[in-house]
Amino acid sequence: MKNRIIFSMLFVLSVTFSTSAKQDKYVKHTVAQGETITMIAQKYKVTPYDIYKLNPDSQNGIELNSVLLIPPIAADSNLSVGPNQTSPKSGNPTTHLVQPKETLFSLSRQYGVTVDAIKSANAELLKDGLKIGQTIKIPSGVAGRDTYEKPTLEKPVSAPKETPKAVVKAEPKAEVAKGNTNFHIIEPKETKYGISKKYGMTIQELERLNPSIVNDFPIGLKLVISGNPEVKAVAETNKVKEETPKTPAVSTKKYLEEYVVRPRETISSIANDYGMTEQELIALNPELKKGVKLGMILRVPKGQRKEPIKKEQGNLLKNINTNARKQLALLLPFNLSKIESDTVNSTPARLKKDKFLNMTLDFYSGALMAIDSARVLGMNVDIKILDSQETKNTSNVTSLAAEKNLSTMDAVIGPFYQANVEKLAEILEPSKTPVISPLSKESGKKFSNLYQSMPSLEQMRASIFDFMNAKGGNIIAVVDPKKGSVKQYLQESQAGTRIVGFTAKNTFSADSLRICLKKDKMNYVLLASESTGMILATTNAMLAAQKDYQVQLVIMEPNETLDFEEISLTRLTKLKLLYPSLTRPNESVEANQFDAKYKKQNKIIPNAFAIRGFDVTFDTLLRLSQEKTFEETIQSDDSEQIESKFNYNPNSTYGYSNSGIYILYYDTDLSIKEAS
């Protein structure tokens, strides 16, 4: 089967998948001196969107004598297409030129009007949905625009190209404007909390002056700041003092209030809710250095908590929008050039020993299943499959981004390696194109358009402690002396954990464990060891203690030693082994149907990488097939697929990370179940 996949890949990579397509006869137009896309669209009575759709490269400008394809669609002769403009007459509506990735929902928030109001003002124009290049009317009496305008897509052919001037970054400072209004340029690692604190404002005041930062906080954006410029100058000169690990200047009763920690909350989630970094929250609450616990009373900025939006699950599948066509690219490391140039190994021989290629093909086979499911549901998405030709430190993403015009994509899945996916995110950040990292658990550089679909090791560890703390358990750790990093993690991040002492010979003692147990609550015994002897000694002590205590065995990361024959499954089920997992056991009808269909097509049952390929791709396709933008669906909707769930949350700086982690346990009936 995989031989057939590789053979087909030699020509499939040059083909674009489409979940819905039709064939038309097109007119060819040769660009003349001084023409723009708008002028050409008016000439043929089509919209600029129709031209951009057939000629994606034209969004970056058109050149003299270049040839454009024009669709044979007669546009409304009364349609007025032009740049964003506002009528000078009082009471007349504003007009807006629709840009890539804009939706009715985002425009309604930008102008402070309802979606229905925009639809009513453009009933005829929007009957087939919102399209790039349309000039729509915004009802009068709306709120002001954002603090900056989006650039116009087109330029006349004769317009000279200017060499961009070098931008010199300076230390962040307030730029004095008229009256008491000033400006601040967002610098790397700055937060809403830090900026509002510096200028004596609340986060709500900062967001009211700068509506564009409610759901985005890009580096380099100029913020409007209210207040006295002299106060801001003093705040700037005191910047070094503020960065010391002392309690921030706002830590007075006037600016602070108390907050009680709720179940499943973490330092990161609380900091995010208040627009702070974890370091800023810990500076206000030094006791957090020992970890966060249910019921703790914390000092937080007064009136600045944003109640998290209650995300709903299942809405994505219910609200599929088949009108607007979207574009998705998958960058997968087939490394076909290596296969074609390999004169030593045949394809079957290479498949036997190339684990990375096998993983790629498995992921790809699952992605194809997701694309097929999208077709069945009528999703209107064009899909490009591209070879990222990557190793851990190299790839061709830079050339692909330019040659395939990836900035026009509505989303990109891949590459696989973290360094490569970060490079692509950096390249596409100016266009705000979402880049989804499908397999990497690493957490490196953060970009506003980077979405980590795999929870990190830190998130996995934190999730199991959040669960145990929410249950009010007594947490005890048996840590192998060889696991120094684990012990350090517990001491620094989970200080409430009691670590069992060892004998002088560094061996486990049952008595040392027993004196840590409590009778009035569940005793979670975290085991961090790959020694069969230590595992057996610890579990024997726990089994003996079950007569008098409630005990449960816990691990916070995969441990292959538990699969050895010496460690019986019965032993683990009696102790109800508890652990965090990226995937869940799924015996639903839908999961069984997926397995059966995959086996029919590929002559083998799907492995973990094939299912991952389906889950990531289908989740992305669902999010692209909504009225909202991709980022708006991230903020409002969770998704659960065959084995994985996608609950993206904003990082404390930039971008999003998936916190979709399951807490599972071995039950006494020898099954694996999700802990409630």
C-alpha positions as CSV (number, residue, x, y, z in Angstrom):
1,M,0.0,0.0,0.0
2,K,2.7,2.5,0.9
3,N,4.6,1.7,-2.4
4,R,1.4,2.8,-4.2
5,I,1.2,6.0,-2.0
6,I,4.8,6.9,-2.8
7,F,4.3,6.3,-6.6
8,S,1.2,8.5,-6.6
9,M,3.0,11.2,-4.7
10,L,5.4,11.7,-7.6
11,F,2.6,13.4,-9.5
12,V,0.0,14.2,-6.8
13,L,2.1,16.9,-5.3
14,S,1.6,19.1,-8.4
15,V,-2.2,18.8,-8.1
16,T,-4.5,20.8,-5.9
17,F,-7.2,18.9,-4.1
18,S,-10.6,20.6,-4.0
19,T,-13.6,19.6,-1.9
20,S,-15.9,21.1,-4.5
21,A,-14.9,22.2,-8.1
22,K,-16.4,23.1,-11.5
23,Q,-14.9,23.8,-14.9
24,D,-15.5,27.1,-16.8
25,K,-14.1,28.7,-19.9
26,Y,-12.0,31.8,-19.0
27,V,-11.0,34.9,-20.9
28,K,-7.3,35.9,-21.0
29,H,-6.4,39.5,-20.3
30,T,-3.0,41.0,-21.0
31,V,-2.2,43.8,-18.5
32,A,-1.8,47.2,-20.0
33,Q,0.1,50.3,-18.8
34,G,-1.5,51.9,-15.7
35,E,-4.2,49.2,-15.2
36,T,-5.2,47.9,-11.8
37,I,-7.2,44.9,-10.7
38,T,-10.2,47.2,-10.0
39,M,-10.1,48.7,-13.5
40,I,-9.8,45.3,-15.1
41,A,-12.7,44.0,-13.0
42,Q,-14.9,46.9,-14.0
43,K,-14.0,46.3,-17.6
44,Y,-15.2,42.7,-17.6
45,K,-18.0,43.4,-15.1
46,V,-16.6,41.0,-12.5
47,T,-15.4,41.6,-8.9
48,P,-11.7,41.9,-7.9
49,Y,-12.4,38.8,-5.8
50,D,-13.2,36.8,-9.0
51,I,-9.8,37.8,-10.4
52,Y,-7.9,37.1,-7.2
53,K,-9.5,33.7,-7.0
54,L,-8.2,32.7,-10.4
55,N,-4.9,34.6,-10.1
56,P,-3.7,34.4,-6.4
57,D,-0.4,36.0,-7.2
58,S,-2.1,39.1,-8.4
59,Q,-2.8,40.0,-4.7
60,N,0.9,40.9,-4.5
61,G,0.6,43.2,-7.5
62,I,0.4,42.9,-11.3
63,E,3.0,43.5,-13.9
64,L,2.9,45.0,-17.4
65,N,2.1,42.4,-20.1
66,S,1.3,39.7,-17.5
67,V,-1.7,37.5,-18.4
68,L,-4.7,37.2,-16.1
69,L,-7.6,34.7,-16.3
70,I,-11.0,36.4,-16.2
71,P,-14.1,34.4,-15.3
72,P,-17.1,34.5,-17.7
73,I,-19.4,35.8,-14.9
74,A,-21.4,39.0,-15.5
75,A,-21.2,41.2,-12.4
76,D,-23.9,43.6,-11.3
77,S,-23.4,46.7,-13.5
78,N,-24.2,48.9,-10.6
79,L,-21.5,47.4,-8.4
80,S,-19.0,50.0,-7.2
81,V,-15.5,48.6,-6.5
82,G,-12.8,50.8,-5.0
83,P,-10.7,51.4,-2.0
84,N,-12.0,52.0,1.5
85,Q,-13.7,55.4,1.7
86,T,-16.1,57.3,3.8
87,S,-18.8,59.6,2.3
88,P,-18.2,63.2,3.4
89,K,-21.9,63.7,3.8
90,S,-23.2,63.3,7.4
91,G,-25.5,60.3,7.7
92,N,-24.2,58.5,4.6
93,P,-22.8,55.0,5.3
94,T,-19.1,54.1,5.3
95,T,-17.8,51.8,2.5
96,H,-15.3,49.1,3.2
97,L,-13.2,47.1,0.7
98,V,-13.2,43.5,1.8
99,Q,-9.7,42.2,2.5
100,P,-8.5,38.5,2.7
101,K,-9.5,36.6,5.8
102,E,-12.2,39.1,6.8
103,T,-15.7,37.9,7.8
104,L,-19.0,39.6,8.6
105,F,-18.3,38.7,12.2
106,S,-14.9,40.5,12.3
107,L,-16.3,43.5,10.4
108,S,-19.2,43.8,12.8
109,R,-16.8,44.0,15.7
110,Q,-14.4,46.4,13.9
111,Y,-17.2,48.9,13.2
112,G,-19.3,48.3,16.2
113,V,-22.5,47.2,14.3
114,T,-24.4,44.0,14.2
115,V,-23.9,41.3,11.4
116,D,-27.6,41.7,10.6
117,A,-27.1,45.5,10.0
118,I,-24.3,44.9,7.5
119,K,-26.4,42.2,5.8
120,S,-29.4,44.5,5.5
121,A,-27.3,47.3,4.0
122,N,-25.8,44.9,1.4
123,A,-28.7,42.5,0.8
124,E,-28.2,42.0,-2.9
125,L,-24.4,42.1,-2.8
126,L,-24.1,39.5,0.0
127,K,-26.6,37.0,-1.2
128,D,-23.8,34.7,-2.2
129,G,-21.7,35.5,0.9
130,L,-18.8,37.9,1.6
131,K,-16.0,37.9,-1.0
132,I,-12.6,39.5,-1.2
133,G,-12.6,42.7,-3.3
134,Q,-16.3,43.6,-2.6
135,T,-17.0,47.1,-1.5
136,I,-19.7,46.9,1.1
137,K,-21.7,49.6,3.0
138,I,-21.3,49.9,6.7
139,P,-24.4,51.5,8.3
140,S,-23.9,55.1,9.6
141,G,-23.4,56.0,13.2
142,V,-20.7,53.3,13.8
143,A,-17.8,53.3,16.1
144,G,-14.4,54.5,15.0
145,R,-12.0,52.4,13.1
146,D,-9.0,50.6,14.6
147,T,-5.8,52.6,15.2
148,Y,-4.4,51.5,11.9
149,E,-5.7,50.7,8.4
150,K,-5.1,47.5,6.4
151,P,-3.0,48.1,3.3
152,T,-4.7,48.2,-0.1
153,L,-4.0,45.0,-2.1
154,E,-3.5,46.5,-5.5
155,K,-1.2,49.1,-7.2
156,P,-1.2,50.5,-10.7
157,V,1.2,48.7,-13.0
158,S,3.3,51.8,-13.6
159,A,3.7,52.5,-9.9
160,P,7.4,52.4,-9.0
161,K,8.5,50.0,-6.3
162,E,10.2,51.6,-3.3
163,T,12.9,49.9,-1.3
164,P,11.7,49.5,2.2
165,K,13.6,51.6,4.8
166,A,15.4,49.8,7.6
167,V,13.5,50.0,10.9
168,V,15.6,50.8,13.9
169,K,14.0,49.4,17.1
170,A,14.2,51.8,20.1
171,E,13.4,51.2,23.7
172,P,9.6,51.3,24.3
173,K,8.5,54.9,25.0
174,A,5.5,57.1,24.9
175,E,5.2,59.3,21.9
176,V,3.5,62.6,22.9
177,A,0.6,63.6,20.6
178,K,-2.0,66.3,20.9
179,G,-3.5,67.0,24.3
180,N,-3.2,64.2,26.8
181,T,-3.1,61.4,24.2
182,N,0.2,59.5,23.8
183,F,1.3,56.4,22.0
184,H,3.2,53.2,22.9
185,I,4.8,50.7,20.6
186,I,4.4,47.1,21.7
187,E,7.7,45.4,22.3
188,P,8.6,41.7,22.6
189,K,7.5,40.1,25.9
190,E,5.3,43.0,26.9
191,T,1.8,42.2,28.1
192,K,-1.5,44.2,28.5
193,Y,-1.1,44.1,32.2
194,G,2.5,45.4,32.1
195,I,1.7,48.3,29.8
196,S,-1.5,49.3,31.6
197,K,0.4,49.2,34.9
198,K,3.2,51.3,33.5
199,Y,0.8,54.1,32.4
200,G,-1.6,53.9,35.4
201,M,-4.5,52.5,33.4
202,T,-6.7,49.4,33.6
203,I,-6.6,46.7,30.9
204,Q,-10.3,47.6,30.1
205,E,-9.3,51.3,29.5
206,L,-6.4,50.2,27.3
207,E,-8.7,47.9,25.2
208,R,-11.4,50.6,24.9
209,L,-8.8,52.9,23.4
210,N,-7.4,50.1,21.2
211,P,-10.2,47.7,20.2
212,S,-7.8,45.8,17.9
213,I,-5.9,44.3,20.9
214,V,-9.0,42.6,22.4
215,N,-8.1,39.3,20.6
216,D,-4.7,40.1,19.2
217,F,-1.5,41.7,20.7
218,P,1.1,42.0,17.8
219,I,4.6,43.2,18.3
220,G,5.1,46.7,16.8
221,L,1.5,47.8,17.0
222,K,1.1,51.5,18.1
223,L,-1.2,51.8,21.0
224,V,-3.2,54.9,22.0
225,I,-2.4,55.7,25.7
226,S,-4.4,58.2,27.8
227,G,-3.1,60.3,30.7
228,N,-0.3,62.7,31.6
229,P,2.8,62.4,29.4
230,E,5.0,63.4,32.3
231,V,3.8,60.4,34.4
232,K,4.6,58.2,31.5
233,A,8.1,59.6,31.2
234,V,8.7,58.9,34.8
235,A,7.4,55.4,34.4
236,E,9.8,54.9,31.5
237,T,12.8,56.1,33.5
238,N,11.8,53.7,36.3
239,K,11.6,50.7,33.9
240,V,14.7,49.0,35.3
241,K,13.4,49.3,38.8
242,E,10.1,47.7,37.8
243,E,11.8,44.8,36.3
244,T,13.4,43.7,39.6
245,P,11.7,40.7,41.2
246,K,10.1,43.0,43.9
247,T,6.3,43.2,44.2
248,P,5.0,45.5,41.4
249,A,4.1,49.1,42.2
250,V,0.4,48.3,41.8
251,S,0.5,46.0,44.8
252,T,-1.5,48.4,47.0
253,K,-4.9,47.9,48.4
254,K,-6.3,50.5,46.0
255,Y,-5.3,48.5,42.9
256,L,-5.6,44.9,44.2
257,E,-8.4,42.5,45.1
258,E,-8.5,38.9,46.3
259,Y,-9.2,35.9,44.1
260,V,-9.9,32.3,45.2
261,V,-8.3,29.6,43.0
262,R,-10.9,27.4,41.3
263,P,-10.7,23.7,40.3
264,R,-8.3,22.9,37.4
265,E,-6.9,26.4,37.3
266,T,-3.1,26.9,36.8
267,I,-0.7,29.8,37.3
268,S,-0.7,30.2,33.5
269,S,-4.5,30.2,33.1
270,I,-5.0,32.7,36.0
271,A,-2.2,35.0,34.6
272,N,-3.9,34.8,31.1
273,D,-7.3,35.8,32.6
274,Y,-5.7,38.9,34.1
275,G,-3.6,39.8,31.1
276,M,-0.3,39.2,33.0
277,T,2.7,37.0,32.7
278,E,3.3,34.2,35.1
279,Q,6.3,36.1,36.6
280,E,4.1,39.2,37.2
281,L,1.5,37.0,39.0
282,I,4.1,35.3,41.1
283,A,5.6,38.7,42.0
284,L,2.3,39.6,43.6
285,N,2.0,36.2,45.2
286,P,5.4,34.8,46.2
287,E,3.7,31.7,47.7
288,L,2.9,30.6,44.1
289,K,6.6,29.5,43.8
290,K,5.5,26.4,45.7
291,G,2.7,25.8,43.3
292,V,-1.0,26.7,43.0
293,K,-3.6,24.9,45.1
294,L,-7.4,24.8,45.1
295,G,-8.8,27.4,47.4
296,M,-5.7,29.6,47.6
297,I,-6.4,33.3,48.0
298,L,-4.3,35.4,45.5
299,R,-3.7,39.1,45.1
300,V,-4.7,40.2,41.6
301,P,-5.3,43.5,39.8
302,K,-8.7,44.9,40.7
303,G,-11.5,44.7,38.1
304,Q,-9.2,43.3,35.4
305,R,-10.2,39.7,35.2
306,K,-11.7,38.6,32.0
307,E,-14.2,35.8,32.5
308,P,-13.1,33.1,30.1
309,I,-15.5,32.6,27.2
310,K,-17.3,29.3,27.7
311,K,-16.3,27.2,24.8
312,E,-18.8,24.9,23.3
313,Q,-18.1,21.5,21.7
314,G,-19.8,20.2,18.6
315,N,-20.8,23.6,17.2
316,L,-18.2,23.4,14.4
317,L,-19.9,20.4,12.8
318,K,-23.4,22.0,13.1
319,N,-22.4,25.4,11.6
320,I,-20.6,24.4,8.4
321,N,-20.6,27.3,5.9
322,T,-20.3,26.0,2.3
323,N,-20.4,29.3,0.5
324,A,-17.0,30.9,1.0
325,R,-14.1,29.0,-0.6
326,K,-11.0,28.5,1.6
327,Q,-7.5,27.3,0.9
328,L,-5.4,24.9,3.1
329,A,-1.8,23.8,2.5
330,L,-0.3,20.7,4.0
331,L,3.6,20.7,4.2
332,L,4.7,17.1,4.8
333,P,8.2,15.8,4.7
334,F,8.0,13.2,1.9
335,N,11.6,14.1,0.9
336,L,10.9,12.7,-2.6
337,S,14.1,14.1,-4.0
338,K,16.0,11.7,-1.7
339,I,13.9,8.7,-2.8
340,E,14.3,9.5,-6.5
341,S,18.1,9.9,-6.1
342,D,18.6,6.8,-4.0
343,T,20.3,4.3,-6.4
344,V,21.1,1.8,-3.6
345,N,17.8,1.1,-1.9
346,S,14.6,0.1,-3.6
347,T,11.3,1.7,-2.4
348,P,10.3,-1.4,-0.4
349,A,13.8,-1.6,1.2
350,R,13.6,2.1,2.1
351,L,10.2,1.6,3.7
352,K,11.6,-1.1,5.9
353,K,14.2,1.0,7.5
354,D,13.0,4.7,7.1
355,K,10.8,5.2,10.2
356,F,10.4,8.9,9.4
357,L,9.1,8.2,5.9
358,N,6.7,5.6,7.3
359,M,5.4,8.1,9.9
360,T,4.9,10.8,7.2
361,L,3.0,8.4,4.9
362,D,0.8,7.2,7.8
363,F,0.0,10.9,8.7
364,Y,-0.7,11.6,5.1
365,S,-3.1,8.6,4.7
366,G,-5.1,9.9,7.7
367,A,-5.2,13.4,6.2
368,L,-6.6,12.0,3.0
369,M,-9.4,10.4,5.0
370,A,-10.1,13.8,6.6
371,I,-10.2,15.4,3.1
372,D,-12.6,12.7,1.9
373,S,-14.9,13.3,4.9
374,A,-14.8,17.1,4.1
375,R,-16.0,16.4,0.6
376,V,-18.9,14.3,1.9
377,L,-19.9,17.2,4.2
378,G,-19.7,19.7,1.4
379,M,-16.9,21.8,2.8
380,N,-15.6,24.3,0.2
381,V,-11.9,24.1,0.7
382,D,-9.0,23.8,-1.8
383,I,-6.1,21.8,-0.5
384,K,-2.5,21.8,-1.6
385,I,-0.2,18.9,-0.6
386,L,3.5,20.1,-0.7
387,D,6.8,18.4,0.1
388,S,8.6,20.3,2.9
389,Q,11.8,18.3,2.3
390,E,12.8,18.6,5.9
391,T,15.2,17.2,8.4
392,K,15.4,18.3,12.0
393,N,17.4,21.4,11.1
394,T,16.7,22.1,7.4
395,S,13.7,22.4,5.1
396,N,12.5,24.2,2.0
397,V,9.8,26.2,3.7
398,T,11.3,29.6,2.7
399,S,11.2,28.8,-1.0
400,L,7.8,27.1,-0.7
401,A,6.4,30.2,1.0
402,A,7.5,32.3,-1.9
403,E,6.9,30.0,-4.8
404,K,3.5,28.7,-3.7
405,N,2.4,32.0,-2.3
406,L,1.5,30.5,1.1
407,S,0.6,33.9,2.5
408,T,-2.7,33.7,0.6
409,M,-3.6,30.4,2.4
410,D,-6.3,30.5,5.0
411,A,-4.3,28.0,7.1
412,V,-1.1,25.8,6.8
413,I,-0.6,22.4,8.5
414,G,3.1,21.6,9.0
415,P,6.0,21.2,8.8
416,F,6.7,18.4,11.3
417,Y,9.9,19.6,13.1
418,Q,9.5,22.5,15.6
419,A,12.4,24.6,14.2
420,N,10.9,24.4,10.7
421,V,7.3,25.2,11.7
422,E,8.5,28.2,13.7
423,K,10.4,29.4,10.6
424,L,7.3,29.2,8.5
425,A,5.2,30.9,11.2
426,E,7.8,33.8,11.2
427,I,7.6,34.1,7.4
428,L,3.7,34.1,7.4
429,E,3.2,36.2,10.5
430,P,2.7,39.5,8.6
431,S,-0.2,38.0,6.7
432,K,-1.6,36.4,9.9
433,T,-1.9,33.1,8.2
434,P,-2.4,30.4,10.8
435,V,0.4,27.8,11.0
436,I,-0.6,24.6,12.8
437,S,2.2,22.5,14.3
438,P,0.9,18.9,13.9
439,L,3.3,16.7,15.8
440,S,5.9,18.6,17.8
441,K,5.6,18.6,21.6
442,E,8.5,21.2,21.9
443,S,7.8,24.7,23.0
444,G,10.2,27.2,21.5
445,K,9.7,30.7,19.9
446,K,6.1,32.1,20.0
447,F,4.5,33.7,17.1
448,S,1.0,35.2,17.0
449,N,0.0,32.9,14.1
450,L,1.5,29.7,15.5
451,Y,-0.9,27.0,16.9
452,Q,0.7,24.2,18.8
453,S,-1.7,21.2,18.4
454,M,0.4,18.9,20.6
455,P,0.4,19.8,24.3
456,S,3.9,20.1,25.7
457,L,5.5,18.0,28.4
458,E,5.1,20.9,30.8
459,Q,1.3,21.0,30.1
460,M,1.1,17.2,30.5
461,R,2.8,17.4,33.9
462,A,0.7,20.3,35.1
463,S,-2.5,18.6,34.0
464,I,-2.1,15.6,36.3
465,F,-1.3,17.9,39.2
466,D,-4.3,20.1,38.5
467,F,-6.4,17.0,38.6
468,M,-5.0,15.7,41.9
469,N,-5.2,19.1,43.5
470,A,-8.8,19.6,42.3
471,K,-9.6,16.3,44.1
472,G,-8.0,17.6,47.3
473,G,-5.6,14.6,47.3
474,N,-2.5,14.0,49.4
475,I,0.3,14.0,46.8
476,I,3.4,11.9,47.5
477,A,6.3,11.2,45.1
478,V,8.7,8.3,44.9
479,V,11.5,9.6,42.7
480,D,14.4,7.5,41.6
481,P,17.8,9.2,42.5
482,K,18.6,9.1,38.8
483,K,15.6,11.3,38.1
484,G,17.2,14.6,39.3
485,S,15.2,16.7,36.8
486,V,11.9,15.3,38.1
487,K,12.9,16.1,41.7
488,Q,13.9,19.6,40.7
489,Y,10.5,20.1,38.9
490,L,8.6,18.9,42.0
491,Q,10.6,21.2,44.3
492,E,10.2,24.3,42.1
493,S,6.8,23.9,40.5
494,Q,4.9,21.5,42.8
495,A,6.3,22.4,46.2
496,G,3.2,20.9,48.0
497,T,4.3,17.4,47.0
498,R,5.8,15.3,49.7
499,I,8.9,13.4,48.4
500,V,9.6,10.0,50.0
501,G,13.0,9.7,51.6
502,F,15.4,6.8,50.6
503,T,17.8,4.7,52.8
504,A,21.5,5.5,53.1
505,K,22.0,3.1,50.2
506,N,19.5,5.0,48.0
507,T,16.9,2.2,48.2
508,F,13.2,2.5,48.7
509,S,11.7,1.8,52.1
510,A,8.0,0.9,52.6
511,D,8.0,2.6,56.0
512,S,9.1,5.9,54.4
513,L,6.1,5.8,52.2
514,R,3.7,4.8,54.9
515,I,4.4,7.7,57.2
516,C,3.4,10.1,54.4
517,L,0.0,8.5,53.9
518,K,-3.2,10.2,55.3
519,K,-6.4,8.4,56.2
520,D,-8.9,11.1,55.5
521,K,-8.2,11.6,51.8
522,M,-7.0,9.9,48.6
523,N,-3.2,9.4,48.6
524,Y,-1.8,9.9,45.1
525,V,1.6,8.2,44.9
526,L,3.6,9.6,42.0
527,L,6.2,7.2,40.8
528,A,9.1,8.4,38.7
529,S,11.5,5.5,38.1
530,E,12.4,3.1,35.3
531,S,13.9,0.5,37.7
532,T,11.8,-2.6,37.7
533,G,13.0,-3.3,41.3
534,M,11.9,0.1,42.6
535,I,8.5,-0.1,40.8
536,L,7.8,-3.5,42.3
537,A,8.9,-2.4,45.8
538,T,6.7,0.7,45.6
539,T,3.6,-1.0,44.3
540,N,4.0,-3.8,46.8
541,A,4.0,-1.2,49.6
542,M,0.9,0.4,48.1
543,L,-1.0,-2.9,47.8
544,A,-0.2,-3.6,51.4
545,A,-1.4,-0.2,52.5
546,Q,-4.7,-0.5,50.7
547,K,-6.2,-2.2,53.9
548,D,-5.9,1.1,55.8
549,Y,-5.6,3.8,53.2
550,Q,-7.0,5.1,49.9
551,V,-4.0,4.9,47.5
552,Q,-3.7,5.4,43.7
553,L,-0.6,5.0,41.6
554,V,0.3,7.9,39.3
555,I,2.8,8.7,36.6
556,M,3.1,12.0,34.8
557,E,4.8,10.9,31.6
558,P,5.0,7.6,29.6
559,N,7.0,4.8,31.3
560,E,7.9,1.8,29.1
561,T,9.1,-0.2,32.1
562,L,5.4,-0.6,33.1
563,D,4.9,-2.7,30.0
564,F,7.5,-5.3,31.0
565,E,6.3,-8.8,31.9
566,E,7.5,-8.4,35.5
567,I,5.0,-5.6,36.1
568,S,1.6,-7.4,35.7
569,L,-1.4,-5.6,34.4
570,T,-3.4,-6.9,37.4
571,R,-1.0,-5.0,39.7
572,L,-1.6,-1.7,37.8
573,T,-5.4,-2.2,37.7
574,K,-5.6,-2.8,41.5
575,L,-3.8,0.5,42.0
576,K,-5.9,2.2,39.3
577,L,-2.8,3.6,37.5
578,L,-3.6,7.3,36.7
579,Y,-1.8,9.2,34.0
580,P,-2.2,12.1,31.5
581,S,-2.6,11.3,27.8
582,L,-2.9,13.1,24.5
583,T,-5.4,10.5,23.2
584,R,-8.4,8.7,24.5
585,P,-9.8,5.2,24.1
586,N,-12.7,5.5,21.7
587,E,-15.2,2.7,21.0
588,S,-17.9,4.9,19.6
589,V,-19.8,4.0,16.4
590,E,-18.0,6.8,14.5
591,A,-14.5,5.6,15.6
592,N,-15.3,2.0,14.5
593,Q,-16.6,3.3,11.2
594,F,-13.4,5.2,10.7
595,D,-11.3,2.1,11.5
596,A,-13.3,0.0,9.1
597,K,-13.1,2.5,6.2
598,Y,-9.4,3.1,6.7
599,K,-8.7,-0.7,6.7
600,K,-10.8,-1.1,3.5
601,Q,-8.8,1.6,1.7
602,N,-5.3,0.8,3.1
603,K,-5.5,-2.9,3.9
604,I,-4.3,-2.2,7.5
605,I,-5.8,-0.8,10.7
606,P,-4.8,2.8,11.3
607,N,-1.9,3.5,13.7
608,A,-1.4,6.5,16.0
609,F,0.1,8.7,13.2
610,A,-2.7,7.9,10.8
611,I,-5.3,8.9,13.3
612,R,-3.4,12.0,14.3
613,G,-3.3,12.9,10.6
614,F,-7.1,12.7,10.4
615,D,-7.7,14.5,13.7
616,V,-5.5,17.5,13.0
617,T,-6.6,17.9,9.4
618,F,-10.3,17.5,10.0
619,D,-10.2,19.9,13.0
620,T,-8.5,22.5,10.7
621,L,-11.0,21.9,7.9
622,L,-13.9,22.3,10.3
623,R,-12.6,25.6,11.6
624,L,-12.0,26.9,8.0
625,S,-15.6,26.1,7.1
626,Q,-17.2,28.6,9.4
627,E,-18.6,32.1,9.2
628,K,-15.9,33.1,11.7
629,T,-12.2,33.4,11.0
630,F,-9.9,30.5,12.1
631,E,-8.7,32.5,15.1
632,E,-12.3,33.3,16.1
633,T,-13.2,29.6,16.2
634,I,-10.2,29.0,18.3
635,Q,-11.5,31.4,20.9
636,S,-15.1,30.1,20.9
637,D,-15.1,26.4,20.1
638,D,-13.5,23.2,21.2
639,S,-13.3,20.2,19.0
640,E,-13.0,16.4,19.7
641,Q,-12.1,14.0,16.9
642,I,-11.3,10.3,16.8
643,E,-8.6,10.3,19.5
644,S,-7.6,13.9,20.2
645,K,-9.3,17.0,21.5
646,F,-8.4,20.5,20.5
647,N,-8.9,23.2,23.2
648,Y,-6.6,26.0,22.2
649,N,-5.7,28.7,24.7
650,P,-3.6,31.8,24.2
651,N,0.0,31.7,25.4
652,S,1.0,34.3,28.0
653,T,2.9,36.1,25.1
654,Y,1.9,35.1,21.6
655,G,0.2,32.4,19.7
656,Y,-1.9,29.5,21.0
657,S,-1.3,26.0,22.5
658,N,-3.6,23.1,22.7
659,S,-4.5,22.0,26.3
660,G,-6.6,19.1,25.2
661,I,-5.3,16.5,27.6
662,Y,-7.1,13.4,28.9
663,I,-6.7,12.0,32.4
664,L,-7.0,8.3,32.2
665,Y,-6.8,5.3,34.6
666,Y,-6.7,1.5,34.5
667,D,-9.9,0.1,35.9
668,T,-10.3,-3.2,37.7
669,D,-12.2,-4.7,34.7
670,L,-8.9,-4.4,32.7
671,S,-10.1,-1.4,30.7
672,I,-8.8,2.1,30.3
673,K,-11.3,4.9,31.3
674,E,-11.3,8.6,31.4
675,A,-11.2,10.0,35.0
676,S,-14.0,12.4,35.9
